[in-house]
Amino acid sequence: MADLQDTATSEGASSESAHWESADGLSLHYRDYPGPKGHDALPVLCLHGLTRNSRDFADLAEHIAKTRRVIVPEMRGRGESDYAPDSSTYNPQQYVADVERLLEHLRIERFVSIGTSLGGLMTMLLAQARPGRIAGVVLNDIGPEIEAAGIERIQGYVGQGRSYPTWVHAARSLCEVHGEAHPEYELEQWLEMAKRNLVVGQSGRITYDYDMAIAEPFREPGGAAPADLWPAFEALGDVPTVLIRGELSDLISPETVQRMKKLNPAMEIVTIPQVGHAPTLDEPEARAAIDALLARV
């Protein structure tokens, strides 16, 4: 099931490229940052957002891997994972089932989860499925209630299948779509984001690194997230939790944040100024909060 290969990757870190198999026979890809020899710290599972891939966590994973193992799976239809022949399987419950297979394959029984957007929804569902196995949580710009305005914005760009002749063209397109979420970004930062999200396709043009069919279930009523995720959030209980929110986020409201805080009073809230959905987790405030959480678990 695993196809391990040590690589000094384009993601900027030495890691192992590997695959596991889903219940419906797809070959799914993950990156394994082994951590230092002899360490006994719990591993970290990094779960990416809707249109993202393992490159989203490259810098953070390299940083965390100085002290512990980091596993970064790519969901079906993203990156080097197989595209699903049935687009209806592009849904959070299926992604969780796929990750459950990975955890079983790696014999990981307890871990820390860092989830961005969709990855945060998956984290809550994993906690609900088996309380107690998650030792610490970072929810990146996501909560159990998602704002309609944010969903509508994402529906406006996901699955459009655009391609570009150069990386600068791709970066400028990202700026047009996501500029309100990152008003202080310069061209260099948009280029960095482009190289996380896109790849050079067989035609030589630069394309998004995901199956455009992921948009189909997402656009269906209720397709963005399972109904009533509050019980899933409550399943985190006393788990040390950090909520990172972009100050300009349109996906998680201040009211939702306050309700989450009431349910989990120990939850740390970190607001990233002048950022919308979603913070990269490379911001100093985010990195400090993650380091502090990991020091506790």
N, C-alpha and C positions, 0 to 999 in steps of 0.2 A: 504493500500500500504506500509506503514512503519511498521517495526517490530523492535521497539527500545528496547534496552537492555543496561543498564548501566554495564560496565565491567571495571575491572582493567586488561587491556589486556596484552598479551605477547609483544605488541609493546612498552610497557613501559610507557603508559600514561592512565589515566582514561578517557574514551571516550564512546560514544554511538555507538553501532553497529546497522545498519539500512539497509533497502532495499527499492528500488523503482522499478517500473515496466516499461520496455521499451514498445514502441508501438507494437512490435511483441511478447509481452508476456513473455519476460525473466525477471527473478528476479535478479536485480543488486544490489550490495552491496556498502555501503559507511560507513566511520567512521565520526562521528560528535563530534568534540571537542567544547563544548559549550562556552568556555571562561568564564571570571569572571561575577558574577551576577551584573546586572545593567549597563553593558557596552553598549555603543552606537556606537562602531566602526563598519565599514563595514566588512562583513565576507570575509574570504580568501578561495578561491577554489584552491586546489592543484591537478594538473593533471599529472599522471605518464607517463613513457615512454613505449615503445612497449612491452617489456616482463616483465614489473614491476607490482607492486600492491601497496596497501595503506601503506604497511610497509616501502616503500621507503621514506615516509615523516614523519615517526613516531617521530623522534627527533625534526625536524623542527616544526611539528604541535604542539607538546607539548610546545615548546618554544613560538610560536606565540599565543597559547591559553591562555597565561598569561594575554593577553590584549584584545583578540577578538576571535570570533568564527572561527573555521576552518573546512571545509568540504573536505574530501578526498575520492572521488569516485574510485571504481575499474571498469575499463572498462569490457564490456562483454568478457568472455573467460579468465579472470584473477581472482586470489584470490578466494573470496567467491561468485563472480558473476557467473551466469549461463554461460555455454558454448553454443555457438550459433549452431543450427543444420545446418545452411547455412553459410559456411565459407566465402562466398562473403560479408557478412555483417561485416567482420573484416576490416573496412576501416575508415579513419578519419572522413568522412562525417557522417557515422552512429554513431560513437562515440559522435560526436557533437550533433546529434539528441537525443541520449540517455541522454546526460548531460542537454540539454534543458528541457527534461522531469523532470529531478531532480530539476533544478532551479525552474520550475513551481510548482512542488510538495512542495518544501520548501518555496515558495513565496519569493524567493530572486530576487530582481530586479536590484540591483547594488552590485558590488563585486570587489575584487582584485583577479587577477589570477596569479598563479605561475605554470609554465608548463615546464617540463623536456622533451626535445626531442619531441616525439609524442605529449605530453601534450602542448608543445609550439605551434605546428602546430594547435592544437585544439583551443588554446587561440586566435590565429590570426583569425581563421574561426569564432569563437564566436563574435569577434569584428566586423568582416565584416558583419555578419548576422544582428547585431543590434548595430550600433555605439552609443557610449555614456554611455553604461551601465557598462563598465569596468573602474574602477577608478584608477587602477594601475596594472602594469604588470612586472613579472619577466620571462624572456625567458632564459631557462637554456640550453646552448650549442645547440641552434637551431636558424635558420633564415628562410627567405622565399626562399632561394636557398640552396639545399643540395648537398654536394659533392658526386660524383659517387663512389669514393674510400670508403667513409664511408658506403654507402648503400651496396656496394659489401661485405664489411667486415661483416656487420650485417646479410646479406643473407647467409654468410658462417656458422653461428652458430644457427640462429633462427629456431626453430621447430625440432631440432635433437632428442629430447626426451631422453636424457641421464639420468641415475640414478646412485646413489652412495651408498656404504654401510655405510659410516660415513660422518660426517660434514667435517672432515679434507680432505677426498677424494674430496668432493664437492668444498671446498675452493681451493685446488690445481688445480682442473680443471678450475675454474674461473680464477686463476692466469695464466694458460696456454693460455686461450682465450683472456683475457683482460689485461694481464701484461703490454703491451706497453702503455696502457692508464693510468696505475697507477704504474709507475716504482718504487715508494718509499714505496709501501704497504708492510707490514709485514704479517705473517700468521694470526695474530689476526684480522687485517683489512679485509683480505680475508674471514675469518670465519664470520665476521659481515656481509659482503656483501652476503655470501651464505645464511645466515639466513633471509635476506631480500627477496631473490629471490626464494628460494626453500622451500619445506615442506617435512615432512615425509609422504609418501604415504601409501596406505592401505597394501601394501606388506611389509612395514617396511623399504623400501629403500627410499633414499632422492631424490626427483624429482623436476623439475621446476614447479612453481606454475602458469602455464598458459596452455591454449589449444594449442597443437602443430599445429593445423590447422590455427593459425593466420599467419603462414609462407606462406600459399598458395597465398592469394592475394598480400602479400608483395613482393613475387618473380615475380609477373606479371609485364610487362612493365608499368611504371608509378604508380605502386601500393604502393610505399613507401610514396608518398605525392601527393596531388592534383597539377595539372599543374598551373604554374604561381601564386605563392602565394604573389607576391609583392603587388597587390591591397589589399590583406588581411592585410599585414603588414601596409600599408598606412592607413588602417581604424583605426589603433590605434591613428593616428593623434597626438594630443597634450597630450595623456595619459602619465603620468609619467611612464617611462620604464627603467628597468635595464636589460642589456644583460650580462649574465654570460657565459664566454667562457673558456673552458679548453685550456691551452697554447698548448697542444699537439693534440687538436681536429682534427679529419679527417672528421668531418661532416659539419662544418661551417668554411669557409676560412676567412683569414684576409680581402680579397677583398670584400666578402659579408658583413662583419662587417662594413667596411668603407662606402659601399653603404647605409646600414641601417642608419648609422650615418648622412649621407647627407640628408636622408629623414626625420629623426627625430633628429635634432641637440641637443635636450635636453636629449637624451638617454644616460644613464650612462653605460659605458663599464667596466666590472670587469673581469680581466684575472686571472685565478687560475693557479699558476705555477706548473709545473711537473705533470699535470693532462690532460688526454685526454677526450674522450666522455664516461660518462658525469660526471661533478662535483656532489658530493653528496648533496651540499647545506649546509653541516655541517662545511665546511671550514670557518675559521675566516673571510676571505675576503668576502665570499658569505653571511655569516650571518650578517655582519655589513652592507652590502649594502641592504639586505632585511629589516633589522630593520630601516634603514634610510628612505627607500621608504615608509614603513608602517607608519612612524611618520608623513609623509606628507599627507596621504590620510585617 
